[in-house]
Amino acid sequence: PPVLPTRYDRNFRRARRTLFEVVDQIIAVKRAHRGDSDDLSSLFMEREDETDERMSDDQLRNEVTTLLAGHETTVVLT
C-alpha cells in the first residue's frame, strides 16, 4: 500500500535515494577501472561461472546495500 507522506517517510526516501546514488557512483567508478582492485565489489562484477553473464548495476546495488545493512545491524547488536 502507498505510504503516507509523513516526515519520517520523506526523510527515509531521501536517505535511501542518497545511499543509492552513492553506491551507483561507486559502481560506475569500479566499472571504469575494472581489474584495478581485488575487493568484494570487483568480485561481484566478474562474470558468473554458470551463466557467463555479469550482474546488472541494479543487482550490484542490491548486493552492496544488503551487505551494508547487514553490517550495520551486526554493529548495532554487538
Secondary structure, 3 states (H helix, E strand, C coil): CCCCCCHHHHHHHHHHHHHHHHHHHHHHHHHHCCCCCCCHHHHHHCCCCCCCCCCCHHHHHHHHHHHHHHHHHHHHHC
